[in-house]
Amino acid sequence: MLDHMKFNKEDYYPTTKIIAGYVNTELIGRVITYSKYKVGWYQTGMTISAYNGYTINSNLLQWNKPDEIGGLASTGEIRGVAVDQNHIPYYLVNFDHWINNSDNGDGIYTTFIKASDIMTKNLSRGQL
């Protein structure tokens, strides 16, 4: 398991620091499996700031699938990167989900996964 990276002979810990080039933006567009990760649910309408990149308040993430979700796709696409108030990077992952209309994607949540979780699995050559 990856616990840190070396850059110019300095240790960087991916769950506590973000530096340019160490959130793998090449993973954007890749498809991942929902069941392999701890997914944070962020209700649409809560503030996601787009000033100088995306920032979120990770204290507002719900770590269990909300009860009102009627259905959920088993895979989702990595759409971008956000950073929380503690400078921890998260991938924004689009998992189609619905509340009332089956297979319609009428869900009201945005889903996030810690970037270190996905990058660790990718570096270990595991299936995303």
Disulfide bonds with the S-S distance in Angstrom:
none
